[in-house]
Amino acid sequence: MGQDRTGSEHESNRATQVQQRSSVAAREAPRRTGPTDNADHLASLEKVSLFAGLDAEGLRELAAAAKRRVFRPGEVIFHRDDPGQVLYVIQSGKVKIYITSQDGQEVSLAVFGPGDYFGELALLDGQPRSASAVAIEPVEAFALQRTDFTNAVMHHPRIAVQVMNVLSRRLRQTDSMIEDLLFLDVHGRVAKKLLELAELHGVRTAEGIRIELRLTQGELAAMVGASRESVNKVMGYFTDKRFISTDKYKITIIRLADLRRRIC
């Protein structure tokens, strides 16, 4: 009976994996678009740094190939190790890139917003996805199939230069993350991450700089490589010192200089 149960669980896991792969394949399958869609795509792609400097013809080619995708909050866009066939360009909303260890611990690598793009690494090297991506807000994005992206790069080498610049910047960010884990305590890592989020997603208010990102302490813990309990204590300390204030899931930085000094 134990063997039967084990076999049943194994088949269930395989079925779940197949369903997940099928779901990703369905989302990444090409869809037909009309003239109005192409016009919207063109207007949005013109604002993306990756395609800066492309001539009108090149932008029109990309706009015709781009497919609109919509994702709900919490919806996984792709899983780590999935086949990588699509590059995503965010039109609205935010996407979290993360990895999960074998024991279930999650580490957030980045949060991307409008104008950012992700998924390019698998398109370049043909390997499976190196991380997972999930929508943390309602997301509208454009999807470019690998063949369309490759054709665009072949005809417009400037795109390749832009991709290399972004990959270099993200590699430096990864190096910085490793350095933080080695040399900063949890207080320093949380302070640094809050300042980074304020720079990327901050809005100035009468009280200070509010981070316009719905952020739980568990998600913040995943970003800094610490336990939720440790981050909870640090956030309580920063709140008591009036470095920050919190309102539901929004964080406002009140004393920027004091928070910056805490990194040292």
Secondary structure by P-SEA (a helix, b strand, c coil): caaaaaaaaaaaaaaaaaaaaaaaaaaacbbbbcaaaaaaaaaaaaaccccccccaaaaaaaaaabbbbbbccccccccccccccbbbbbcbbbbbbbcccccbbbbbccccccccccccccccccccccbbbbbcccccbbbbcaaaaaaaaaacaaaaaaaaaaaaaaaaaaaaaaaaaccccaaaaaaaaaaaaaaaccccccccccccccccaaaaaaaacccaaaaaaaaaaaaaaccccccccccccccaaaaaaaac
